[in-house]
């Protein structure tokens, strides 16, 4: 939708014009999966689609939330802003952000009317939730003149997801949505939050996102189970070596002490994390050198590890990745995001894109009975005010 259409929708919902319009993007992670909450490296980039938030003060001393994807307006008094709503309400994502502002001593003394619309494909694992959290944080930071920097806004979004959505996510999604830059990916150390914006120069190659239409559900418990399994592995490794997180270990170091992990599932999870950190740093080095073939090989190896050791792919994601590997013009392909459904990300030569979409799409339907959608990704900027 155009901004003018969103403003008209706001007027129809609330009877007056919005004061401002904000935007925050979804993200795709090129490599570095399930490393963020283990203190490792990730390499995401912001996308050109995301979530829009329109806002204006009202005289009701209430916060009113309206999503264009939902029929009703949800109204809360100013005394009800620190408790999650029941039944996994979508409002918990922006509400959780507002609760974090209150936790930091920011007073909400005015009522606000809020309208949300997003064009991140639902359930695709492209961080629509993080985009909603970050756009809310960015908007209230601007309106209330609180002065938080982009990293602080990402951390507010992460805390909101932990406390109001019940997902023990790492920082990657919110960080990419807040700090993204057009034409660049973010090489982020999730332990220190130090980062580098790395130009993504792909001559004759496009980033293609393939949507399984098998929605992932991070709050189903499987994601939180992986977090707990990694913590168990870390606790057992600490009996033989001081460690802050799994990502501190090289693969060689891990091999020397891995027998301290007595739980076989936790062992596989830790092996993935240690290997994925090394793959991510290697992939970024390859990109900087212009060795896109090496980058692609590491993407494929990442998927194999996520399939075999981390067990977060499933038949749909495996079908898309495995069929992509058969196409000669594909440089690399892997699942992206939390897994359990969602999307793959592939590097595809320009001339091979029609064949990729046709053959991968047909084989995917034959293997799963589902129809995939394909998007040519454009790397966009992070959160901003657009009107």
Long-range contacts (C-beta under 8 A, 24 or more apart in sequence): 1-52, 1-68, 1-117, 1-119, 3-52, 3-386, 3-387, 6-52, 6-54, 6-68, 6-115, 6-117, 7-54, 7-387, 9-68, 9-115, 9-117, 10-54, 10-56, 10-113, 10-115, 13-66, 13-73, 13-113, 13-115, 14-56, 14-58, 14-64, 14-66, 14-113, 14-115, 16-56, 16-58, 16-113, 17-56, 18-54, 18-55, 18-56, 18-113, 18-115, 19-55, 19-56, 19-57, 19-143, 20-54, 20-55, 20-56, 20-139, 20-142, 20-143, 20-385, 20-387, 21-52, 21-53, 21-54, 21-385, 21-386, 21-387, 22-52, 22-53, 22-54, 22-55, 22-135, 22-138, 22-139, 22-142, 22-383, 22-384, 22-385, 22-386, 23-50, 23-51, 23-52, 23-53, 23-135, 23-383, 23-384, 23-385, 23-386, 24-50, 24-51, 24-53, 24-131, 24-132, 24-134, 24-135, 24-138, 24-177, 24-178, 24-382, 24-383, 24-384, 25-49, 25-50, 25-131, 25-176, 25-177, 25-180, 25-380, 25-381, 25-382, 25-383, 26-50, 26-51, 26-120, 26-126, 26-127, 26-128, 26-130, 26-131, 26-177, 27-126, 27-127, 27-130, 27-131, 27-172, 27-173, 27-176, 27-177, 27-180, 28-126, 28-207, 28-209, 28-336, 28-337, 28-343, 28-345, 28-377, 29-172, 29-176, 29-336, 29-337, 29-345, 30-185, 30-200, 30-207, 30-283, 30-299, 30-336, 30-345, 31-276, 31-279, 31-280, 31-283, 31-295, 31-298, 31-299, 31-302, 31-334, 32-172, 32-276, 32-277, 32-279, 32-280, 32-302, 33-276, 33-302, 33-306, 33-310, 33-312, 33-334, 33-335, 33-336, 33-337, 33-339, 34-226, 34-272, 34-273, 34-276, 34-306, 34-310, 34-312, 34-338, 34-339, 35-170, 35-190, 35-247, 35-273, 35-276, 35-277, 35-280, 36-169, 36-170, 36-171, 36-172, 36-188, 36-190, 37-168, 37-169, 37-170, 37-171, 37-190, 37-227, 37-230, 38-170, 38-190, 38-230, 38-234, 38-245, 38-246, 38-247, 38-273, 38-277, 39-190, 39-191, 39-244, 39-245, 39-246, 39-247, 39-248, 40-189, 40-190, 40-191, 40-245, 40-246, 40-247, 40-273, 40-276, 40-277, 40-280, 41-187, 41-188, 41-189, 41-190, 41-247, 41-277, 41-280, 41-281, 41-284, 42-170, 42-172, 42-186, 42-188, 42-190, 42-280, 43-185, 43-186, 43-187, 43-188, 43-198, 43-280, 43-283, 43-284, 44-172, 44-173, 44-175, 44-176, 44-185, 44-186, 44-188, 45-176, 45-180, 45-184, 45-185, 45-186, 45-200, 45-377, 45-379, 46-176, 46-177, 46-179, 46-180, 46-181, 46-379, 46-380, 46-381, 46-382, 47-120, 47-126, 47-377, 47-378, 47-379, 47-380, 48-377, 48-378, 48-379, 48-380, 49-118, 49-119, 49-120, 49-380, 50-118, 50-119, 50-120, 50-128, 50-131, 50-135, 50-177, 50-380, 51-116, 51-117, 51-118, 51-120, 51-128, 51-131, 51-132, 51-135, 52-116, 52-117, 52-118, 52-135, 52-386, 53-94, 53-114, 53-115, 53-116, 53-135, 53-136, 53-139, 54-114, 54-115, 55-112, 55-113, 55-114, 55-115, 55-139, 55-143, 56-112, 56-113, 57-110, 57-111, 57-112, 57-113, 58-110, 58-111, 58-112, 58-113, 59-111, 60-111, 61-110, 61-111, 62-111, 63-95, 63-98, 63-108, 63-111, 63-112, 63-114, 64-111, 64-112, 64-113, 64-114, 65-91, 65-94, 65-95, 65-114, 65-116, 66-113, 66-114, 66-115, 66-116, 67-115, 67-116, 67-117, 68-115, 68-116, 68-117, 69-117, 69-118, 78-108, 78-109, 78-111, 81-108, 84-163, 84-164, 88-165, 88-219, 92-164, 92-165, 93-129, 93-132, 93-133, 93-136, 93-160, 93-161, 93-164, 93-165, 94-132, 94-133, 94-136, 95-164, 96-133, 96-159, 96-160, 96-161, 96-163, 96-164, 96-165, 97-133, 97-136, 97-137, 97-140, 97-156, 97-157, 97-160, 98-136, 98-140, 99-160, 99-163, 99-164, 100-137, 100-156, 100-159, 100-160, 101-137, 101-140, 101-144, 101-146, 101-156, 104-146, 106-140, 106-144, 106-146, 112-143, 121-211, 121-373, 121-375, 122-215, 123-213, 123-215, 123-216, 123-217, 123-341, 123-342, 124-209, 124-211, 124-215, 124-337, 124-342, 124-343, 125-216, 125-336, 125-337, 125-338, 125-339, 125-341, 125-342, 125-343, 126-209, 126-336, 126-337, 126-342, 126-343, 127-173, 127-176, 127-177, 127-337, 129-161, 129-165, 129-167, 129-173, 130-157, 130-161, 130-173, 130-174, 130-176, 130-177, 131-177, 133-157, 133-158, 133-160, 133-161, 133-174, 133-177, 134-174, 134-177, 134-178, 134-382, 134-383, 135-177, 135-383, 137-178, 137-383, 138-178, 138-383, 138-384, 138-385, 139-385, 142-385, 150-178, 150-179, 150-382, 150-383, 151-175, 151-178, 151-179, 151-193, 153-178, 153-383, 154-178, 154-179, 165-219, 166-219, 166-224, 167-218, 167-219, 167-223, 167-224, 168-223, 168-224, 168-227, 169-218, 169-223, 169-338, 176-382, 177-382, 177-383, 178-382, 178-383, 179-382, 180-379, 180-380, 180-381, 180-382, 181-381, 181-382, 182-379, 182-380, 182-381, 183-379, 184-379, 185-379, 187-284, 190-247, 191-244, 191-245, 191-247, 198-284, 198-287, 198-288, 200-287, 200-379, 201-290, 202-292, 202-347, 204-349, 204-350, 204-351, 205-292, 205-331, 205-347, 205-348, 205-349, 205-350, 206-347, 206-348, 206-350, 206-353, 206-376, 206-377, 207-345, 207-346, 207-347, 207-376, 207-377, 207-379, 208-345, 208-346, 208-347, 208-348, 208-353, 208-356, 208-357, 208-374, 208-375, 208-376, 208-377, 209-336, 209-343, 209-344, 209-345, 209-346, 209-374, 209-375, 209-377, 210-320, 210-324, 210-343, 210-344, 210-345, 210-346, 210-360, 210-364, 210-372, 210-373, 210-374, 211-342, 211-343, 211-372, 211-373, 211-374, 211-375, 212-316, 212-317, 212-320, 212-341, 212-342, 212-343, 212-344, 212-364, 212-368, 212-370, 212-372, 213-370, 213-371, 213-372, 213-373, 214-314, 214-316, 214-317, 214-341, 214-342, 214-368, 214-370, 215-341, 215-342, 216-337, 216-338, 216-339, 216-340, 216-341, 216-342, 217-340, 217-341, 218-338, 218-340, 220-340, 222-312, 222-340, 223-338, 223-340, 226-269, 226-310, 226-312, 229-263, 229-265, 229-266, 229-269, 230-266, 230-269, 230-270, 230-273, 232-261, 232-263, 232-266, 233-261, 233-263, 233-266, 233-267, 233-269, 233-270, 234-270, 236-260, 236-261, 236-262, 236-263, 236-266, 237-261, 237-270, 246-270, 246-273, 246-274, 247-273, 247-274, 247-277, 249-274, 250-274, 250-278, 251-275, 251-278, 268-308, 268-309, 268-310, 268-311, 269-309, 269-310, 271-305, 271-309, 272-305, 272-306, 272-309, 272-310, 275-305, 275-309, 276-302, 276-305, 276-306, 279-305, 292-331, 292-347, 293-331, 295-331, 295-332, 295-347, 296-330, 296-331, 296-332, 296-347, 297-332, 298-332, 299-331, 299-332, 299-333, 299-334, 299-345, 299-347, 300-325, 300-332, 300-333, 300-334, 302-334, 303-333, 303-334, 303-335, 303-344, 306-334, 306-335, 306-339, 310-339, 312-338, 312-339, 312-340, 313-339, 314-339, 314-340, 314-341, 315-367, 315-368, 316-341, 316-364, 316-368, 316-370, 317-341, 317-342, 317-344, 319-363, 319-364, 319-367, 319-368, 320-344, 320-360, 320-364, 320-372, 323-359, 323-360, 323-363, 323-364, 323-367, 324-348, 324-356, 324-360, 326-359, 327-352, 327-355, 327-356, 327-359, 327-360, 328-352, 329-353, 329-355, 329-356, 330-356, 345-377
